[in-house]
Structure formats: structure tokens, C-alpha cells
Amino acid sequence: MNMLNLLVQAILYFGIGFLEMFLATQRTYWISQGRSRAAALLVFFETFVAMFIIYKIANDMGNSFMVLVAYAAGNAIGTYINLEKVPF
């Protein structure tokens, strides 16, 4: 795998990881606030993100450890930013 392709994949998986955990954290917050309809809507979109990741992992994730690290970093930063920085 060439370096540019690896970098693009790492950025893509970072973004997806960020989005996935951002939505999951927001959903949990809305559930705690009693906003069940909003939480249900987020679960709908969260499921699409999760299924995309499962599909990609099953098909071509064996390419690089760097991509896995980028995905995990996106998850961590998505959770942190939602808990610390977003005034929802």
C-alpha cells in the first residue's frame, strides 16, 4: 500500500471513529436528559456508521495498524470533544 493511500485511509477512519463516538456520547447524554426521540434518531444514524465500519473491517481492514490507531484516536477524541466542548 502506498503512503498516500494509507494516509487517506487513516484520515477517513479517524473521521468515522470521531463521528461514531460523538454520536454515541450525544445519544447517552440525551437519554439522561429524557430526550428519547432525539436519542432514537441518533441511534438510527449511529447504526449506519457502525455497519459501515463492520463492512470495511470485514473486507479490507488488514491493510495497516496505522489505520486501526487512527480509528481508535477518532473514537477517543470524538468522546472527549463531545463531553468537554459541545454545549448540547
C-alpha positions in Angstrom: 0.0 0.0 0.0 1.5 3.3 -0.9 1.9 6.1 1.7 -0.7 8.5 0.3 -3.4 5.8 0.2 -2.5 4.8 3.8 -2.8 8.5 4.9 -6.1 8.9 3.2 -7.4 5.7 4.8 -6.1 6.8 8.2 -7.9 10.2 7.9 -11.1 8.5 6.8 -11.1 6.1 9.7 -10.2 8.9 12.2 -13.2 10.9 10.9 -15.5 7.9 11.1 -14.3 7.0 14.6 -14.8 10.6 15.7 -18.3 10.7 14.3 -19.3 7.3 15.8 -18.2 8.2 19.3 -19.6 11.8 19.0 -23.0 10.4 18.2 -22.8 7.7 20.9 -21.9 10.2 23.5 -24.6 12.6 22.4 -27.1 9.8 22.5 -26.2 8.8 26.0 -26.5 12.5 27.1 -29.9 12.9 25.5 -31.1 9.7 27.1 -30.0 11.0 30.5 -31.9 14.2 29.8 -35.1 12.3 28.9 -34.9 13.3 25.2 -35.8 9.8 23.9 -37.0 10.9 20.4 -33.7 12.7 19.7 -31.7 9.8 21.1 -33.7 7.3 18.9 -32.9 9.4 15.8 -29.2 9.4 16.7 -29.3 5.6 17.1 -30.6 5.4 13.6 -27.6 7.2 12.1 -25.2 5.6 14.6 -26.2 2.2 13.3 -25.3 3.2 9.7 -21.9 4.3 10.8 -21.4 1.1 12.8 -22.5 -1.1 9.9 -20.1 0.7 7.6 -17.2 0.1 9.9 -18.1 -3.6 10.3 -18.3 -3.9 6.5 -14.9 -2.2 5.9 -13.2 -4.2 8.6 -14.6 -7.5 7.2 -13.4 -6.6 3.7 -10.1 -4.7 3.8 -9.0 -3.7 7.3 -6.0 -5.9 7.3 -4.1 -3.2 5.5 -2.4 -1.4 8.3 -2.1 -1.0 12.0 -1.9 2.8 11.5 -5.5 2.8 10.2 -6.6 1.0 13.4 -4.8 3.5 15.5 -6.4 6.4 13.6 -9.9 4.9 14.1 -9.2 4.5 17.9 -7.9 8.0 18.1 -11.0 9.3 16.4 -13.2 7.5 18.9 -11.3 8.9 21.8 -11.3 12.5 20.5 -14.9 12.3 19.5 -15.9 11.4 23.0 -13.7 14.0 24.6 -14.8 16.9 22.4 -18.5 16.0 22.9 -18.1 15.8 26.7 -15.9 18.8 27.2 -16.5 21.2 24.3 -20.1 20.9 22.9 -22.8 22.8 24.7 -25.8 20.5 23.9 
